[in-house]
Amino acid sequence: MINLLVAESERLWARRMTRFFPAILAALMVAGVVIAYFVIDNDEGNIPDFVDDIAGGIEATNLLGPVASLLPIMAFVIGASYIGADLKTGMVEQILTWEPRRGRFLLARLTSSAVGTAILAAALAVFLVGLLFGLAAAVGTTDGTTGELWTNAAVSILRTGLAAALFSAIGLGITVLVNNSVGSIVGFVIYWFIGENFLISAFLPKVAVYLPITNATSFASGADVERIDGSVFGDFDLIEVHSYLVAGLILAAWTLVAVVAGAVAFSRRDISS
């Protein structure tokens, strides 16, 4: 099993998607911070406070911002393409001649994908926090930064890595289920942009609070999940539904469903077809 895990990990890190997607996100982070620097530098009345404005107080719930939802999406794409490319080219068939036990192969691939994407997501989160701290130090203030804040930030970064690991497993499981990485990735992107972020959130808010991306973002940032009470196009209130820890459990449940469904389909499928 160790040899299989090592081989699968090497295959993951050798893929261009594993390297290019994080590199693009890192470049976007740098570009965003550079733009913010010049905007703030030309507006003397807008002085960013690292603790209050950027970190969201000592709880450090705002540090990762929109990246808390982008990193799980990166993980989904990496996990989906990781298995999808080999399904398409017939590489899975060749691997199974060496390791014919499909369960062991799938477990090794899930493990290597989850660990790899967790490392990537955590590294990008650390990179972003460093950029934001540098921005505040350059044109704002970092007064009030304490060990407690850094501890909370570190825990948030670890949760982000875990959320990415779970989403990579979801991407891999769904791709195995539908036997098509392009279909799973395109379908997921459409679901993310149009479904969960717009239609479901606006018209089915009681359902939206239990969906995967909402709970991944909550779990990563450490913010409680809230739902809209009222009309999104008029007056509405935000009602707290559950904590970020419960959000993590909900995300884990979605992961389990996707992985089990993919594993059952994989065990019954004629992979030569």
Disulfide bonds with the S-S distance in Angstrom:
none
